[in-house]
């Protein structure tokens, strides 16, 4: 990259480091991270549906792969879940008015997913 100063003014314009990181990421995805996301994501959705059966404040469980969400009856219940999970060591984020987004890294394994589900269940109790 031998551009003169000021000629690269785009956040999205790319650079050699970003391109190299992107290529490595594509390799990792093709070498099993997508399958892991599908497998562990299924575990997460099944676990969340089981949790929802015992917690009437949960109105929906949805997602694709490891990007899943719980929808709660009210925005206050969603905010409480985020706070209570945080107090137990799990970072969650609201999405929209009543949903709580669960979007872990693609390398999440079955044991880590089980721990997260336990924390979510405890935070809803």
N, C-alpha and C positions, 0 to 999 in steps of 0.2 A: 504494500500500500504506500505508494509514493505520491499521494495527493498533496497539493500545496495547502497551507493552513487556510481554514475556512471553507474549503470546497466540499467537505463531507458534513452536511448539516442535518441529516435525517436520523432520528432515533431508530427507524426501521430499515436503514440502508444497508446494514450488515457490515461485517469486517471479518478478517480471516479467523480470529478466535471464535466468534459466534458461529461461523460456518463449520469449523472443525467440531465444535460442541454439538451442533445440529446433526452432523454425520454420525458421531458416536451415539447420540440418542437414538437415531434411526436404527443403528446396528443393535442396540440393546432391546429396542422394541421387537425387532425381528427375531431376536434370540430368546424370547420367552416372556418378556414383561407383559405383552398383551394377553397371553394365555393366563399368566398369573392374575392379572386384573380381572379377567373373566371368572376364574375359579374362586378367588378370594372375595371378589365382588358378589358372587352368588352366595357365599357363606354369609357375608354381611347382610344381604337382603333377606335371606332366610332367617337369620338371627333377629333382625329388626322386626320382621313380621311376627315372630314368636313373642318378642317384647311387646309389640302393639296389642296382641291378644290379651295381655294382662294389664295394659295401661290404656284406659278409655280416652285419655287426653290425646292419644296419637290417632290421627284420622287417615293417614296415608303413608305408605312406604313406596318409594320409587327410585329408579336409577338405572344406570348402565355401567357395567364394569365396577370400578371402585369409586365412581362418582354417584353417591346415593344421597337420599334425603328422607327425613321424617317430617311429616306435616302434623302440626298440633292444632288444637281447637282455637287457640287465641295467640296473638302476638306475644302477650305476656308469658304464656306457657313456653313458647319457643325461646324467649330471652332467658327464662329461668333455667331451662335445660342447658343452654350454652354456659350460663354462670356456674351451675352445679357441676357440670362436667369439667369445667376449668378448675374448680376447686379440688377435683379428684385427679387432675393431671392430664385431661384430654381437651385439646383445643378443637372447638367446633365453631361454626359461623352460621348466622341466620342468612336466609336467602328469600327475598320477598317478605311478605308480612308474617307468615306463620310457619314457614319451613326452616328446618335446620339442615344445613349442607354438611355432608361427611365426605371429604375428598382427600384421602390419605395418599401417600406416595405409591407408585406402582410396584415398589419392592415390598410392600406390606405382606407379611406371611400369616398363616393360619393362627398361630399363637397370639400374635399382636392384634389380629382382628378379634379374636375371642376376648382379649383383655379390653379392647375398646367397647365391645358389646356389653361386657359386665359393667363397665363404668357408666354407659348410657342407661342401662337398666337401673342401676343404683341411683343415678341422678334423677330418674323419673319417679322413683319411689317416694 
